[in-house]
Amino acid sequence: MALAAACQASQRGTLASRRGTWQGSGMATSSPSAGGVLIALGAIVGAGIGVAMSQPTVGFLAGLGLGAVLALAMWWRSRHGR
């Protein structure tokens, strides 16, 4: 019974409960940059180099930090249109 009431409260033909929710919006016009891959690859490569140097934690953290800096630089560059 409660499910039926919840379904009746939504807009006709949608799951949205009111106008302006994410279900009614269109796709983004610009393609976002994928900076997360830089963080992941930095962590993996850093851990691999760290293992080779008998310091896997230090390598992982250094790679993670470098990947985060590169991802932030990518975000900054795309944000300011350069």
C-alpha positions in Angstrom: 0.0 0.0 0.0 2.8 2.4 0.9 4.6 1.6 -2.4 1.5 2.5 -4.4 1.2 5.8 -2.6 4.9 6.6 -3.3 4.4 5.8 -7.0 1.4 8.0 -7.2 3.3 10.9 -5.7 5.9 10.8 -8.5 5.5 12.6 -11.8 3.6 10.8 -14.5 6.0 8.5 -16.4 9.1 9.2 -14.3 10.6 8.2 -11.0 11.1 11.8 -10.0 9.0 13.1 -7.1 9.2 16.7 -8.3 10.4 18.8 -11.3 14.0 19.7 -11.7 15.5 16.4 -10.3 18.4 14.7 -12.0 16.1 12.3 -13.9 14.7 15.1 -16.1 18.0 16.7 -16.9 19.9 16.2 -20.1 23.5 14.9 -20.6 26.4 17.2 -19.9 27.5 19.2 -22.9 31.2 18.9 -22.2 33.2 15.8 -21.8 34.8 15.7 -18.4 38.5 14.7 -18.1 39.3 11.4 -16.4 41.8 12.4 -13.8 41.0 9.5 -11.6 43.0 7.2 -13.8 46.1 9.2 -13.0 45.6 8.7 -9.3 45.1 4.9 -9.7 48.0 4.5 -12.1 50.2 6.6 -9.9 49.4 4.4 -6.9 50.0 1.2 -8.8 53.2 2.3 -10.5 54.5 3.8 -7.2 53.8 0.6 -5.3 55.6 -1.4 -8.0 58.6 0.9 -7.8 58.4 0.8 -4.0 58.5 -3.0 -4.0 61.6 -2.9 -6.2 63.2 -0.6 -3.7 62.0 -2.6 -0.7 59.7 0.3 0.4 56.2 -0.5 -1.0 54.3 1.8 1.3 56.5 4.8 0.5 56.3 4.1 -3.2 52.5 3.7 -3.0 52.1 7.0 -1.1 54.5 8.8 -3.4 52.7 7.5 -6.5 49.4 8.4 -5.0 50.5 11.9 -4.2 52.0 12.4 -7.7 48.8 11.1 -9.3 46.7 13.4 -7.2 48.8 16.4 -8.2 48.6 15.4 -11.9 44.8 15.0 -11.6 44.4 18.4 -9.9 46.6 20.0 -12.6 44.3 18.4 -15.3 41.2 19.6 -13.5 42.7 23.1 -13.1 43.6 23.3 -16.8 40.2 22.1 -17.9 38.4 24.4 -15.5 40.2 27.5 -16.8 39.9 26.6 -20.4 43.5 26.2 -21.4 
